[in-house]
């Protein structure tokens, strides 16, 4: 999800049964979080997109790990965006060299740090506001660009369905 010139992110869509109904839930392994309805019931991915399309993020509850403390393994030849790597390195502590090309560190992986500190965050919020959304990074979900469904065995129409939900429910 996201826009390549701004911020992007990858999440998992996990199919569950909720009271006899199939739902696709968003599971964010990187930030260790998911989304529910305000009452705590599992929120289907397409219902989530519909709420965002209607600017109703106040009906979505973010369920997250506030601690965010994890072990991170950094590789010397990691060819990521240097701006992002600088952001990651600011959130590292207790680093130990494990091999010639790898370093294991404690790191804080907290969404609030990304929202507040990442160099592309302000630019992304400006893009969202200009596009008619609230300047909240949750609205990047309205820009799905890929759903890898072949390995997961899911239907091949998920991306088209997501884009249709967004188009049909966007406030204009």
C-alpha positions as a Markdown table, in Angstrom:
| # | Residue | x | y | z |
|---|---|---|---|---|
| 1 | Unk | 0.0 | 0.0 | 0.0 |
| 2 | Unk | 1.1 | 3.6 | -0.4 |
| 3 | Unk | 2.6 | 5.7 | -3.1 |
| 4 | Unk | 6.2 | 4.9 | -4.3 |
| 5 | Unk | 7.2 | 8.6 | -4.2 |
| 6 | Unk | 5.9 | 8.8 | -0.6 |
| 7 | Unk | 5.7 | 6.1 | 2.0 |
| 8 | Unk | 4.8 | 2.4 | 1.2 |
| 9 | Unk | 4.2 | -0.5 | 3.5 |
| 10 | Unk | 3.4 | -4.2 | 3.3 |
| 11 | Unk | 0.8 | -6.0 | 5.4 |
| 12 | Unk | -0.7 | -9.4 | 5.5 |
| 13 | Unk | -4.4 | -10.2 | 4.8 |
| 14 | Unk | -5.4 | -13.1 | 7.0 |
| 15 | Unk | -8.7 | -15.0 | 6.4 |
| 16 | Unk | -10.6 | -15.8 | 9.6 |
| 17 | Unk | -14.1 | -17.0 | 10.6 |
| 18 | Unk | -16.0 | -14.6 | 12.8 |
| 19 | Unk | -19.4 | -15.7 | 13.9 |
| 20 | Unk | -19.7 | -17.9 | 10.9 |
| 21 | Unk | -18.7 | -15.2 | 8.5 |
| 22 | Unk | -15.4 | -15.1 | 6.5 |
| 23 | Unk | -13.4 | -12.0 | 7.0 |
| 24 | Unk | -10.0 | -10.8 | 5.7 |
| 25 | Unk | -8.1 | -9.1 | 8.5 |
| 26 | Unk | -5.1 | -6.8 | 8.2 |
| 27 | Unk | -2.1 | -8.0 | 10.2 |
| 28 | Unk | 0.9 | -5.7 | 10.3 |
| 29 | Unk | 3.8 | -7.9 | 11.3 |
| 30 | Unk | 6.3 | -5.1 | 11.2 |
| 31 | Unk | 4.5 | -2.8 | 13.6 |
| 32 | Unk | 2.7 | -5.8 | 15.4 |
| 33 | Unk | -0.8 | -4.3 | 15.0 |
| 34 | Unk | -4.2 | -4.9 | 13.5 |
| 35 | Unk | -7.5 | -3.0 | 13.1 |
| 36 | Unk | -10.9 | -3.7 | 14.6 |
| 37 | Unk | -14.2 | -1.9 | 14.8 |
| 38 | Unk | -14.4 | 0.4 | 17.8 |
| 39 | Unk | -16.2 | -2.3 | 19.8 |
| 40 | Unk | -13.3 | -4.7 | 19.3 |
| 41 | Unk | -14.9 | -7.0 | 16.7 |
| 42 | Unk | -12.6 | -8.1 | 13.8 |
| 43 | Unk | -12.9 | -5.6 | 11.0 |
| 44 | Unk | -12.9 | -7.0 | 7.5 |
| 45 | Unk | -10.4 | -5.5 | 5.0 |
| 46 | Unk | -13.1 | -4.3 | 2.6 |
| 47 | Unk | -15.2 | -2.8 | 5.4 |
| 48 | Unk | -12.0 | -1.1 | 6.6 |
| 49 | Unk | -11.4 | 0.4 | 3.1 |
| 50 | Unk | -15.1 | 1.5 | 2.9 |
| 51 | Unk | -14.7 | 3.4 | 6.3 |
| 52 | Unk | -11.5 | 5.1 | 5.1 |
| 53 | Unk | -13.1 | 6.0 | 1.8 |
| 54 | Unk | -15.8 | 7.8 | 3.7 |
| 55 | Unk | -13.3 | 9.5 | 6.0 |
| 56 | Unk | -14.7 | 7.5 | 9.0 |
| 57 | Unk | -11.3 | 6.5 | 10.6 |
| 58 | Unk | -12.9 | 7.4 | 14.0 |
| 59 | Unk | -14.8 | 4.1 | 13.6 |
| 60 | Unk | -11.6 | 2.1 | 13.3 |
| 61 | Unk | -9.6 | 1.0 | 16.4 |
| 62 | Unk | -5.9 | 0.4 | 16.0 |
| 63 | Unk | -4.8 | -2.5 | 18.2 |
| 64 | Unk | -1.0 | -2.3 | 18.6 |
| 65 | Unk | 2.0 | -3.4 | 20.6 |
| 66 | Unk | 2.9 | -0.1 | 22.4 |
| 67 | Unk | 6.3 | -1.5 | 23.5 |
| 68 | Unk | 7.7 | -2.1 | 20.1 |
| 69 | Unk | 11.0 | -3.5 | 21.4 |
| 70 | Unk | 12.4 | -6.2 | 19.0 |
| 71 | Unk | 15.6 | -7.7 | 17.8 |
| 72 | Unk | 16.6 | -6.5 | 14.3 |
| 73 | Unk | 19.1 | -8.1 | 12.0 |
| 74 | Unk | 20.9 | -5.6 | 9.8 |
| 75 | Unk | 22.9 | -6.7 | 6.8 |
| 76 | Unk | 25.9 | -4.7 | 5.5 |
| 77 | Unk | 24.8 | -5.0 | 1.9 |
| 78 | Unk | 21.2 | -4.1 | 2.6 |
| 79 | Unk | 20.3 | -1.9 | -0.3 |
| 80 | Unk | 17.3 | 0.1 | 1.0 |
| 81 | Unk | 16.5 | 3.7 | 0.8 |
| 82 | Unk | 19.4 | 5.5 | 2.7 |
| 83 | Unk | 16.8 | 7.9 | 4.3 |
| 84 | Unk | 14.9 | 5.0 | 5.7 |
| 85 | Unk | 18.1 | 3.3 | 6.9 |
| 86 | Unk | 19.0 | 6.5 | 8.8 |
| 87 | Unk | 15.6 | 6.5 | 10.4 |
| 88 | Unk | 16.0 | 2.9 | 11.4 |
| 89 | Unk | 19.5 | 3.5 | 12.8 |
| 90 | Unk | 18.1 | 6.3 | 15.1 |
| 91 | Unk | 15.9 | 3.7 | 16.8 |
| 92 | Unk | 18.6 | 1.1 | 17.4 |
| 93 | Unk | 20.5 | 0.2 | 20.6 |
| 94 | Unk | 22.7 | -2.6 | 22.0 |
| 95 | Unk | 24.2 | -3.7 | 18.7 |
| 96 | Unk | 26.3 | -6.8 | 18.4 |
| 97 | Unk | 28.3 | -7.8 | 15.3 |
| 98 | Unk | 27.2 | -11.4 | 14.6 |
| 99 | Unk | 29.2 | -12.0 | 11.4 |
| 100 | Unk | 31.2 | -10.0 | 8.9 |
| 101 | Unk | 28.1 | -8.7 | 7.2 |
| 102 | Unk | 25.4 | -8.8 | 9.9 |
| 103 | Unk | 24.7 | -6.9 | 13.1 |
| 104 | Unk | 21.9 | -7.8 | 15.6 |
| 105 | Unk | 20.4 | -4.8 | 17.5 |
| 106 | Unk | 17.6 | -4.0 | 19.8 |
| 107 | Unk | 15.3 | -1.6 | 18.0 |
| 108 | Unk | 12.1 | 0.2 | 18.7 |
| 109 | Unk | 9.5 | -0.5 | 16.0 |
| 110 | Unk | 6.7 | 1.9 | 16.8 |
| 111 | Unk | 4.3 | 3.4 | 14.3 |
| 112 | Unk | 4.3 | 6.7 | 16.2 |
| 113 | Unk | 8.0 | 7.0 | 15.5 |
| 114 | Unk | 7.4 | 6.5 | 11.7 |
| 115 | Unk | 4.5 | 9.0 | 11.8 |
| 116 | Unk | 6.5 | 11.6 | 13.7 |
| 117 | Unk | 10.1 | 11.1 | 12.7 |
| 118 | Unk | 10.4 | 9.6 | 9.2 |
| 119 | Unk | 11.6 | 12.1 | 6.7 |
| 120 | Unk | 8.9 | 11.2 | 4.2 |
| 121 | Unk | 6.1 | 11.4 | 6.7 |
| 122 | Unk | 5.3 | 15.1 | 6.4 |
| 123 | Unk | 5.4 | 14.9 | 2.6 |
| 124 | Unk | 3.1 | 11.9 | 2.7 |
| 125 | Unk | 0.6 | 13.7 | 5.0 |
| 126 | Unk | 0.6 | 16.7 | 2.6 |
| 127 | Unk | -0.1 | 14.3 | -0.3 |
| 128 | Unk | -3.0 | 12.7 | 1.6 |
| 129 | Unk | -4.5 | 16.1 | 2.5 |
| 130 | Unk | -4.2 | 17.3 | -1.1 |
| 131 | Unk | -6.0 | 14.1 | -2.3 |
| 132 | Unk | -8.9 | 15.0 | 0.1 |
| 133 | Unk | -8.0 | 12.6 | 2.9 |
| 134 | Unk | -7.2 | 13.4 | 6.5 |
| 135 | Unk | -3.5 | 13.8 | 6.9 |
| 136 | Unk | -3.2 | 10.5 | 8.7 |
| 137 | Unk | -1.0 | 7.7 | 7.4 |
| 138 | Unk | -3.8 | 5.1 | 7.8 |
| 139 | Unk | -5.2 | 6.6 | 4.6 |
| 140 | Unk | -2.3 | 5.1 | 2.6 |
| 141 | Unk | -4.5 | 1.9 | 2.7 |
| 142 | Unk | -6.6 | 3.7 | 0.0 |
| 143 | Unk | -3.6 | 3.2 | -2.3 |
| 144 | Unk | -3.2 | -0.6 | -2.6 |
| 145 | Unk | -0.8 | -1.4 | -5.5 |
| 146 | Unk | -0.3 | -5.1 | -5.1 |
| 147 | Unk | -1.8 | -8.1 | -3.5 |
| 148 | Unk | 0.3 | -11.2 | -3.8 |
| 149 | Unk | -2.3 | -13.9 | -3.7 |
| 150 | Unk | -0.8 | -16.8 | -5.6 |
| 151 | Unk | 1.2 | -18.3 | -2.8 |
| 152 | Unk | -1.6 | -17.7 | -0.3 |
| 153 | Unk | -4.2 | -19.4 | -2.5 |
| 154 | Unk | -6.6 | -16.5 | -2.3 |
| 155 | Unk | -8.9 | -15.3 | -5.0 |
| 156 | Unk | -7.2 | -13.4 | -7.8 |
| 157 | Unk | -9.7 | -10.6 | -7.7 |
| 158 | Unk | -8.7 | -9.0 | -4.3 |
| 159 | Unk | -6.8 | -6.0 | -5.7 |
| 160 | Unk | -9.6 | -5.2 | -8.2 |
| 161 | Unk | -12.2 | -5.6 | -5.4 |
| 162 | Unk | -10.3 | -3.4 | -3.1 |
| 163 | Unk | -9.9 | -0.7 | -5.7 |
| 164 | Unk | -13.7 | -1.0 | -6.5 |
| 165 | Unk | -14.6 | -0.6 | -2.8 |
| 166 | Unk | -12.4 | 2.5 | -2.6 |
| 167 | Unk | -13.8 | 4.0 | -5.8 |
| 168 | Unk | -17.5 | 3.3 | -5.0 |
| 169 | Unk | -17.4 | 4.7 | -1.5 |
| 170 | Unk | -15.1 | 7.7 | -1.7 |
| 171 | Unk | -16.7 | 11.0 | -0.7 |
| 172 | Unk | -16.6 | 13.5 | -3.5 |
